[in-house]
């Protein structure tokens, strides 16, 4: 469960209160400047709130820096180059991602192939290829696998289709909808792409002027 209690950041987020239940998938919508990216940056620890508390699975993470929150929070960003290392192979990227949690440090090729097979991009047969050779859509799909390969409590998806063409955007949203939801993981996604909203299988919240205005 994720709880934001009276969270304020400058004049962007204004005493924001939000409760997202364990296992819920929620799409955050709103106009430019509504506070969506600031909300994500505050949850991930990039921005420290002026006031309020952030509670994740019963833990107060308000004062924790981003690298400590990353044990529980995974993110996929708009630019797939940020979430992957181009000069390393697909297998090496997956291994680094698996090390995010101390409980899971594995370099298991069969395991990596199994995780990649759901993409239906044949990346499981290219494990030794440098990530820089992948297309934008392939790289973003790999970012999504990397974000979910190790255990996590919360997945943040920040405009993950914004830099992709319509075909790859649909592929990525289909992958989001395929993520295993039976393990009680929570997901928040933000988008400006109204064409993608209808394909998102989850609840919705709208932000306006830093406040939740409808659900």
Secondary structure, DSSP 8 states (H G I E B T S, - for coil): -EEEEEEEETTTEEEEEEEE-TT-EEEEE--TTSSHHHHHHHHHTSS--SEEEEEETTEE-TT--HHHHTTTEEEE-SSHHHHS-TTSBHHHHHHHHHTTSTT-----HHHHHHHHHTT-SSGGG-TTSBGGGS-HHHHHHHHHHHHHSS--SEEEEESTTTTS-HHHHHHHHHHHHHS--TT--EEEEE-S-HHHHTT--SEEEEEETTEEEE-
